[in-house]
């Protein structure tokens, strides 16, 4: 059993006369969706008569809250996408569909740049614009602080460029600065990690999960290249993780 409220669901998200079991999309695999609902984790598919043809129903993405016809013995049917409070979108590759949401219903955007070759103010400004446009609150994390003896110069530059946005220097390896993120890590809150490959997104997820009581890594991590400090993509699909405090 799952308390869907820990995934950020609130009863006022339900529209009047809405039917179905509320669930949250935790991953998308083409036409199949991983879901979390009061009955536990399950899989679902879109109900064709609702989502295809001339329907205006939004196709779900990671983070969406949906209503489902729950099926204990197979895939549940997704029958409605509930209204989004925040989202990132891109141009849908399918002709005629316009914009496609790629993540929804998050509260904070952790904009991550590592304190090596990745530190770039112009890129940081682009990420800040995306975060504000999404409707969520941006937070800037300067990762891999253990690689430098002193990162005050980069911190000062980032503070000057972000106009009051929270800026933190952290290290997932040494856990330096992670305690300062506690105010954002509350039950029911969702965070999107935004940054280049190799910046340390998976490492940070593992470090935060460790602080919440996990004893093993929950995301794969690969070494970065020494020549340009870039990494290879280690997360094949977008996914939503729920880490409870121990």
ZADO-1210 file (C-alpha; in nm, 4 decimals, padded with zeros to 6 digits):
<atoms>
<atom x="00.0000" y="00.0000" z="00.0000" code="UNK" pos="1"/>
<atom x="00.1145" y="00.3553" z="-00.0760" code="UNK" pos="2"/>
<atom x="00.0167" y="00.6870" z="00.0789" code="UNK" pos="3"/>
<atom x="-00.0302" y="00.8860" z="-00.2423" code="UNK" pos="4"/>
<atom x="-00.0087" y="01.2076" z="-00.0375" code="UNK" pos="5"/>
<atom x="00.3634" y="01.1380" z="00.0067" code="UNK" pos="6"/>
<atom x="00.3874" y="01.1710" z="-00.3717" code="UNK" pos="7"/>
<atom x="00.2385" y="01.5213" z="-00.3567" code="UNK" pos="8"/>
<atom x="-00.1258" y="01.4417" z="-00.4232" code="UNK" pos="9"/>
<atom x="-00.3874" y="01.6698" z="-00.2684" code="UNK" pos="10"/>
<atom x="-00.7640" y="01.6014" z="-00.2673" code="UNK" pos="11"/>
<atom x="-00.8406" y="01.9393" z="-00.4270" code="UNK" pos="12"/>
<atom x="-00.6701" y="01.8147" z="-00.7440" code="UNK" pos="13"/>
<atom x="-00.9794" y="01.6045" z="-00.8124" code="UNK" pos="14"/>
<atom x="-01.2307" y="01.7761" z="-01.0358" code="UNK" pos="15"/>
<atom x="-01.6004" y="01.7738" z="-00.9505" code="UNK" pos="16"/>
<atom x="-01.7679" y="01.4410" z="-01.0306" code="UNK" pos="17"/>
<atom x="-01.4298" y="01.2900" z="-01.1220" code="UNK" pos="18"/>
<atom x="-01.4164" y="00.9114" z="-01.1119" code="UNK" pos="19"/>
<atom x="-01.1227" y="00.6779" z="-01.0793" code="UNK" pos="20"/>
<atom x="-00.8285" y="00.6093" z="-00.8512" code="UNK" pos="21"/>
<atom x="-00.5687" y="00.8901" z="-00.8277" code="UNK" pos="22"/>
<atom x="-00.2169" y="00.7874" z="-00.9268" code="UNK" pos="23"/>
<atom x="00.1115" y="00.9521" z="-01.0121" code="UNK" pos="24"/>
<atom x="00.3166" y="00.8725" z="-01.3210" code="UNK" pos="25"/>
<atom x="00.6670" y="00.7686" z="-01.2124" code="UNK" pos="26"/>
<atom x="00.8071" y="00.6636" z="-01.5514" code="UNK" pos="27"/>
<atom x="00.7008" y="00.6445" z="-01.9163" code="UNK" pos="28"/>
<atom x="00.7928" y="00.3580" z="-02.1520" code="UNK" pos="29"/>
<atom x="00.6472" y="00.4547" z="-02.4924" code="UNK" pos="30"/>
<atom x="00.2818" y="00.3486" z="-02.4551" code="UNK" pos="31"/>
<atom x="00.3155" y="00.1983" z="-02.1047" code="UNK" pos="32"/>
<atom x="00.3307" y="00.3945" z="-01.7806" code="UNK" pos="33"/>
<atom x="00.4674" y="00.3143" z="-01.4362" code="UNK" pos="34"/>
<atom x="00.2269" y="00.4392" z="-01.1694" code="UNK" pos="35"/>
<atom x="00.2041" y="00.4794" z="-00.7932" code="UNK" pos="36"/>
<atom x="-00.1403" y="00.4676" z="-00.6339" code="UNK" pos="37"/>
<atom x="-00.3042" y="00.3673" z="-00.3059" code="UNK" pos="38"/>
<atom x="-00.2830" y="-00.0003" z="-00.4078" code="UNK" pos="39"/>
<atom x="00.0918" y="00.0171" z="-00.4660" code="UNK" pos="40"/>
<atom x="00.3053" y="00.0350" z="-00.7792" code="UNK" pos="41"/>
<atom x="00.1479" y="-00.0770" z="-01.1050" code="UNK" pos="42"/>
<atom x="00.1513" y="-00.0278" z="-01.4813" code="UNK" pos="43"/>
<atom x="-00.1052" y="00.1492" z="-01.6931" code="UNK" pos="44"/>
<atom x="-00.2019" y="00.2264" z="-02.0499" code="UNK" pos="45"/>
<atom x="-00.4069" y="00.5086" z="-02.1963" code="UNK" pos="46"/>
<atom x="-00.7743" y="00.4410" z="-02.2582" code="UNK" pos="47"/>
<atom x="-00.7920" y="00.4815" z="-02.6362" code="UNK" pos="48"/>
<atom x="-01.1434" y="00.6225" z="-02.6496" code="UNK" pos="49"/>
<atom x="-01.0381" y="00.9097" z="-02.4213" code="UNK" pos="50"/>
<atom x="-00.6866" y="00.9986" z="-02.5377" code="UNK" pos="51"/>
<atom x="-00.6909" y="00.9383" z="-02.9126" code="UNK" pos="52"/>
<atom x="-00.8917" y="01.0721" z="-03.2036" code="UNK" pos="53"/>
<atom x="-01.0166" y="01.4263" z="-03.1483" code="UNK" pos="54"/>
<atom x="-00.9657" y="01.4245" z="-02.7709" code="UNK" pos="55"/>
<atom x="-00.8141" y="01.7297" z="-02.5996" code="UNK" pos="56"/>
<atom x="-00.6976" y="01.5246" z="-02.2997" code="UNK" pos="57"/>
<atom x="-00.3290" y="01.5881" z="-02.2223" code="UNK" pos="58"/>
<atom x="-00.1002" y="01.2890" z="-02.2727" code="UNK" pos="59"/>
<atom x="00.0568" y="01.2059" z="-01.9336" code="UNK" pos="60"/>
<atom x="00.4245" y="01.2522" z="-01.8600" code="UNK" pos="61"/>
<atom x="00.6510" y="01.1848" z="-01.5635" code="UNK" pos="62"/>
<atom x="00.5136" y="01.3605" z="-01.2576" code="UNK" pos="63"/>
<atom x="00.1558" y="01.3876" z="-01.3812" code="UNK" pos="64"/>
<atom x="-00.1322" y="01.2980" z="-01.1552" code="UNK" pos="65"/>
<atom x="-00.3879" y="01.0851" z="-01.3366" code="UNK" pos="66"/>
<atom x="-00.7076" y="00.8961" z="-01.2661" code="UNK" pos="67"/>
<atom x="-00.7102" y="00.5254" z="-01.3422" code="UNK" pos="68"/>
<atom x="-00.9424" y="00.2293" z="-01.3605" code="UNK" pos="69"/>
<atom x="-00.7301" y="00.0074" z="-01.1372" code="UNK" pos="70"/>
<atom x="-00.6718" y="-00.3505" z="-01.2523" code="UNK" pos="71"/>
<atom x="-00.5246" y="-00.5899" z="-00.9965" code="UNK" pos="72"/>
<atom x="-00.4405" y="-00.8551" z="-01.2576" code="UNK" pos="73"/>
<atom x="-00.2956" y="-00.6473" z="-01.5401" code="UNK" pos="74"/>
<atom x="-00.2400" y="-00.2986" z="-01.6752" code="UNK" pos="75"/>
<atom x="-00.4744" y="-00.0347" z="-01.5366" code="UNK" pos="76"/>
<atom x="-00.6458" y="00.2098" z="-01.7715" code="UNK" pos="77"/>
<atom x="-00.5540" y="00.5785" z="-01.7484" code="UNK" pos="78"/>
<atom x="-00.8773" y="00.7730" z="-01.7976" code="UNK" pos="79"/>
<atom x="-00.7824" y="01.1332" z="-01.7148" code="UNK" pos="80"/>
<atom x="-00.4808" y="01.3631" z="-01.6716" code="UNK" pos="81"/>
<atom x="-00.5328" y="01.6029" z="-01.3838" code="UNK" pos="82"/>
<atom x="-00.4455" y="01.9713" z="-01.4178" code="UNK" pos="83"/>
<atom x="-00.0730" y="02.0514" z="-01.3928" code="UNK" pos="84"/>
<atom x="00.0692" y="02.3177" z="-01.1648" code="UNK" pos="85"/>
<atom x="00.4148" y="02.3235" z="-01.3301" code="UNK" pos="86"/>
<atom x="00.5754" y="02.1570" z="-01.6321" code="UNK" pos="87"/>
<atom x="00.8658" y="02.1481" z="-01.8747" code="UNK" pos="88"/>
<atom x="00.7788" y="02.1009" z="-02.2414" code="UNK" pos="89"/>
<atom x="00.9375" y="02.0558" z="-02.5830" code="UNK" pos="90"/>
<atom x="00.8124" y="02.0285" z="-02.9408" code="UNK" pos="91"/>
<atom x="00.6354" y="01.6942" z="-02.9809" code="UNK" pos="92"/>
<atom x="00.8046" y="01.4837" z="-03.2546" code="UNK" pos="93"/>
<atom x="00.4598" y="01.3567" z="-03.3611" code="UNK" pos="94"/>
<atom x="00.3208" y="01.5917" z="-03.6319" code="UNK" pos="95"/>
<atom x="00.0190" y="01.7930" z="-03.5266" code="UNK" pos="96"/>
<atom x="00.0591" y="01.7545" z="-03.1493" code="UNK" pos="97"/>
<atom x="00.2435" y="02.0813" z="-03.0806" code="UNK" pos="98"/>
<atom x="00.4131" y="02.1000" z="-02.7421" code="UNK" pos="99"/>
<atom x="00.4868" y="01.7862" z="-02.5396" code="UNK" pos="100"/>
<atom x="00.5292" y="01.7969" z="-02.1612" code="UNK" pos="101"/>
<atom x="00.8382" y="01.6078" z="-02.0395" code="UNK" pos="102"/>
<atom x="00.7980" y="01.6584" z="-01.6621" code="UNK" pos="103"/>
<atom x="00.5108" y="01.7914" z="-01.4528" code="UNK" pos="104"/>
<atom x="00.4007" y="01.8959" z="-01.1057" code="UNK" pos="105"/>
<atom x="00.7378" y="01.9726" z="-00.9508" code="UNK" pos="106"/>
<atom x="00.7989" y="02.2336" z="-00.6826" code="UNK" pos="107"/>
<atom x="01.1697" y="02.3080" z="-00.7239" code="UNK" pos="108"/>
<atom x="01.4233" y="02.2914" z="-01.0054" code="UNK" pos="109"/>
<atom x="01.7736" y="02.2046" z="-00.8872" code="UNK" pos="110"/>
<atom x="01.9933" y="02.3698" z="-01.1514" code="UNK" pos="111"/>
<atom x="02.3254" y="02.1893" z="-01.1322" code="UNK" pos="112"/>
<atom x="02.6661" y="02.2984" z="-01.2573" code="UNK" pos="113"/>
<atom x="02.9895" y="02.1376" z="-01.1484" code="UNK" pos="114"/>
<atom x="03.2840" y="02.3430" z="-01.0302" code="UNK" pos="115"/>
<atom x="03.5076" y="02.2362" z="-01.3182" code="UNK" pos="116"/>
<atom x="03.4717" y="02.2775" z="-01.6955" code="UNK" pos="117"/>
<atom x="03.0902" y="02.2764" z="-01.6704" code="UNK" pos="118"/>
<atom x="03.0638" y="02.6087" z="-01.4812" code="UNK" pos="119"/>
<atom x="02.9131" y="02.8477" z="-01.7352" code="UNK" pos="120"/>
<atom x="02.7111" y="03.1596" z="-01.6519" code="UNK" pos="121"/>
<atom x="02.5395" y="03.1800" z="-01.9912" code="UNK" pos="122"/>
<atom x="02.4160" y="02.8225" z="-01.9563" code="UNK" pos="123"/>
<atom x="02.3097" y="02.8961" z="-01.5987" code="UNK" pos="124"/>
<atom x="02.1046" y="03.1922" z="-01.7224" code="UNK" pos="125"/>
<atom x="01.9297" y="02.9706" z="-01.9819" code="UNK" pos="126"/>
<atom x="01.8467" y="02.7126" z="-01.7167" code="UNK" pos="127"/>
<atom x="01.7114" y="02.9840" z="-01.4861" code="UNK" pos="128"/>
<atom x="01.4822" y="03.1078" z="-01.7623" code="UNK" pos="129"/>
<atom x="01.3505" y="02.7551" z="-01.8192" code="UNK" pos="130"/>
<atom x="01.2923" y="02.7073" z="-01.4472" code="UNK" pos="131"/>
<atom x="01.0986" y="03.0319" z="-01.4020" code="UNK" pos="132"/>
<atom x="00.8910" y="02.9613" z="-01.7136" code="UNK" pos="133"/>
<atom x="00.7972" y="02.6200" z="-01.5726" code="UNK" pos="134"/>
<atom x="00.6290" y="02.7829" z="-01.2728" code="UNK" pos="135"/>
<atom x="00.8595" y="02.6215" z="-01.0146" code="UNK" pos="136"/>
<atom x="01.1248" y="02.7716" z="-00.7852" code="UNK" pos="137"/>
<atom x="01.4863" y="02.7428" z="-00.9087" code="UNK" pos="138"/>
<atom x="01.7740" y="02.6526" z="-00.6779" code="UNK" pos="139"/>
<atom x="02.1361" y="02.6600" z="-00.8021" code="UNK" pos="140"/>
<atom x="02.3696" y="02.3820" z="-00.6920" code="UNK" pos="141"/>
<atom x="02.7422" y="02.4074" z="-00.7662" code="UNK" pos="142"/>
<atom x="02.8523" y="02.0461" z="-00.7434" code="UNK" pos="143"/>
<atom x="03.1867" y="01.8717" z="-00.6860" code="UNK" pos="144"/>
<atom x="03.3112" y="02.1367" z="-00.4435" code="UNK" pos="145"/>
<atom x="03.5619" y="01.8785" z="-00.3184" code="UNK" pos="146"/>
<atom x="03.7604" y="01.9299" z="-00.6415" code="UNK" pos="147"/>
<atom x="03.8547" y="02.2861" z="-00.5422" code="UNK" pos="148"/>
<atom x="04.0381" y="02.4289" z="-00.2427" code="UNK" pos="149"/>
<atom x="03.8239" y="02.7431" z="-00.2597" code="UNK" pos="150"/>
<atom x="03.5019" y="02.8005" z="-00.4571" code="UNK" pos="151"/>
<atom x="03.4148" y="03.1466" z="-00.3212" code="UNK" pos="152"/>
<atom x="03.4801" y="03.3140" z="-00.6567" code="UNK" pos="153"/>
<atom x="03.2325" y="03.0876" z="-00.8392" code="UNK" pos="154"/>
<atom x="02.9778" y="03.1290" z="-00.5586" code="UNK" pos="155"/>
<atom x="03.0039" y="03.5071" z="-00.5839" code="UNK" pos="156"/>
<atom x="02.9630" y="03.4988" z="-00.9624" code="UNK" pos="157"/>
<atom x="02.6590" y="03.2706" z="-00.9366" code="UNK" pos="158"/>
<atom x="02.4980" y="03.4835" z="-00.6635" code="UNK" pos="159"/>
<atom x="02.5453" y="03.7978" z="-00.8736" code="UNK" pos="160"/>
<atom x="02.3859" y="03.6311" z="-01.1778" code="UNK" pos="161"/>
<atom x="02.0819" y="03.4793" z="-01.0073" code="UNK" pos="162"/>
<atom x="01.9109" y="03.7746" z="-00.8335" code="UNK" pos="163"/>
<atom x="01.8098" y="03.6257" z="-00.5013" code="UNK" pos="164"/>
<atom x="01.7874" y="03.2586" z="-00.6039" code="UNK" pos="165"/>
<atom x="01.9345" y="03.0156" z="-00.3511" code="UNK" pos="166"/>
<atom x="02.2909" y="02.9158" z="-00.4468" code="UNK" pos="167"/>
<atom x="02.4762" y="02.6330" z="-00.2715" code="UNK" pos="168"/>
<atom x="02.8159" y="02.4711" z="-00.3144" code="UNK" pos="169"/>
<atom x="02.7884" y="02.0985" z="-00.2477" code="UNK" pos="170"/>
<atom x="02.9716" y="01.7684" z="-00.2828" code="UNK" pos="171"/>
<atom x="02.7868" y="01.4395" z="-00.3156" code="UNK" pos="172"/>
<atom x="03.1177" y="01.2608" z="-00.2517" code="UNK" pos="173"/>
<atom x="03.1912" y="01.4244" z="00.0865" code="UNK" pos="174"/>
<atom x="02.8292" y="01.5278" z="00.1600" code="UNK" pos="175"/>
<atom x="02.9485" y="01.8869" z="00.2072" code="UNK" pos="176"/>
<atom x="02.6586" y="02.1332" z="00.1892" code="UNK" pos="177"/>
<atom x="02.3823" y="01.8715" z="00.1657" code="UNK" pos="178"/>
<atom x="02.2381" y="01.9737" z="00.5039" code="UNK" pos="179"/>
<atom x="02.1605" y="02.3154" z="00.3551" code="UNK" pos="180"/>
<atom x="01.9157" y="02.1521" z="00.1141" code="UNK" pos="181"/>
<atom x="01.6920" y="02.0217" z="00.3953" code="UNK" pos="182"/>
<atom x="01.4396" y="02.3030" z="00.3547" code="UNK" pos="183"/>
<atom x="01.3570" y="02.1760" z="00.0038" code="UNK" pos="184"/>
<atom x="01.3373" y="01.8057" z="00.0916" code="UNK" pos="185"/>
<atom x="00.9950" y="01.7869" z="00.2492" code="UNK" pos="186"/>
<atom x="00.7250" y="01.5174" z="00.2150" code="UNK" pos="187"/>
<atom x="00.4988" y="01.5759" z="-00.0832" code="UNK" pos="188"/>
<atom x="00.7482" y="01.8020" z="-00.2596" code="UNK" pos="189"/>
<atom x="00.8944" y="01.7177" z="-00.6007" code="UNK" pos="190"/>
<atom x="01.2302" y="01.8303" z="-00.7368" code="UNK" pos="191"/>
<atom x="01.3549" y="01.8282" z="-01.0965" code="UNK" pos="192"/>
<atom x="01.7306" y="01.7985" z="-01.1517" code="UNK" pos="193"/>
<atom x="01.8519" y="02.0049" z="-01.4484" code="UNK" pos="194"/>
<atom x="02.2116" y="01.9972" z="-01.5692" code="UNK" pos="195"/>
<atom x="02.4603" y="01.8669" z="-01.8229" code="UNK" pos="196"/>
<atom x="02.5691" y="01.5047" z="-01.8456" code="UNK" pos="197"/>
<atom x="02.8409" y="01.4364" z="-01.5882" code="UNK" pos="198"/>
<atom x="02.7395" y="01.7195" z="-01.3554" code="UNK" pos="199"/>
<atom x="02.6525" y="01.4758" z="-01.0767" code="UNK" pos="200"/>
<atom x="02.2739" y="01.4387" z="-01.0863" code="UNK" pos="201"/>
<atom x="02.2750" y="01.0641" z="-01.0159" code="UNK" pos="202"/>
<atom x="02.5434" y="01.1018" z="-00.7487" code="UNK" pos="203"/>
<atom x="02.3356" y="01.3649" z="-00.5702" code="UNK" pos="204"/>
<atom x="02.0224" y="01.1486" z="-00.5822" code="UNK" pos="205"/>
<atom x="02.2206" y="00.8634" z="-00.4242" code="UNK" pos="206"/>
<atom x="02.3699" y="01.0909" z="-00.1569" code="UNK" pos="207"/>
<atom x="02.0297" y="01.2341" z="-00.0603" code="UNK" pos="208"/>
<atom x="01.8774" y="00.8857" z="-00.0578" code="UNK" pos="209"/>
<atom x="02.1577" y="00.7717" z="00.1739" code="UNK" pos="210"/>
<atom x="02.0712" y="01.0518" z="00.4128" code="UNK" pos="211"/>
<atom x="01.7088" y="00.9369" z="00.4136" code="UNK" pos="212"/>
<atom x="01.8060" y="00.5831" z="00.5127" code="UNK" pos="213"/>
<atom x="01.8844" y="00.3978" z="00.1894" code="UNK" pos="214"/>
<atom x="02.1873" y="00.1701" z="00.2215" code="UNK" pos="215"/>
<atom x="02.2427" y="00.1120" z="-00.1518" code="UNK" pos="216"/>
<atom x="02.2654" y="00.3378" z="-00.4556" code="UNK" pos="217"/>
<atom x="01.9343" y="00.3808" z="-00.6346" code="UNK" pos="218"/>
<atom x="02.0780" y="00.5291" z="-00.9552" code="UNK" pos="219"/>
<atom x="02.3715" y="00.4150" z="-01.1673" code="UNK" pos="220"/>
<atom x="02.6796" y="00.6377" z="-01.1780" code="UNK" pos="221"/>
<atom x="02.9580" y="00.6341" z="-01.4371" code="UNK" pos="222"/>
<atom x="03.2988" y="00.7986" z="-01.4355" code="UNK" pos="223"/>
<atom x="03.3394" y="01.1248" z="-01.6282" code="UNK" pos="224"/>
<atom x="03.5978" y="01.1699" z="-01.9038" code="UNK" pos="225"/>
<atom x="03.9206" y="01.3260" z="-01.7812" code="UNK" pos="226"/>
<atom x="03.9766" y="01.5448" z="-02.0904" code="UNK" pos="227"/>
<atom x="03.6548" y="01.7486" z="-02.0736" code="UNK" pos="228"/>
<atom x="03.4860" y="01.6396" z="-01.7468" code="UNK" pos="229"/>
<atom x="03.1815" y="01.5222" z="-01.9412" code="UNK" pos="230"/>
<atom x="02.9881" y="01.2118" z="-01.8526" code="UNK" pos="231"/>
<atom x="02.7807" y="00.9584" z="-02.0390" code="UNK" pos="232"/>
<atom x="02.4049" y="00.9385" z="-01.9911" code="UNK" pos="233"/>
<atom x="02.3368" y="00.6885" z="-01.7142" code="UNK" pos="234"/>
<atom x="01.9580" y="00.7306" z="-01.6838" code="UNK" pos="235"/>
<atom x="01.7827" y="00.5853" z="-01.9929" code="UNK" pos="236"/>
<atom x="01.4390" y="00.7259" z="-01.9027" code="UNK" pos="237"/>
<atom x="01.3053" y="01.0070" z="-01.6896" code="UNK" pos="238"/>
<atom x="01.1786" y="00.8731" z="-01.3590" code="UNK" pos="239"/>
<atom x="01.0255" y="00.9970" z="-01.0358" code="UNK" pos="240"/>
<atom x="01.1691" y="00.8711" z="-00.7071" code="UNK" pos="241"/>
<atom x="01.0064" y="00.8964" z="-00.3655" code="UNK" pos="242"/>
<atom x="01.2585" y="00.8883" z="-00.0791" code="UNK" pos="243"/>
<atom x="01.1082" y="00.8887" z="00.2679" code="UNK" pos="244"/>
<atom x="01.2963" y="01.0184" z="00.5689" code="UNK" pos="245"/>
<atom x="01.4124" y="00.7399" z="00.7980" code="UNK" pos="246"/>
</atoms>
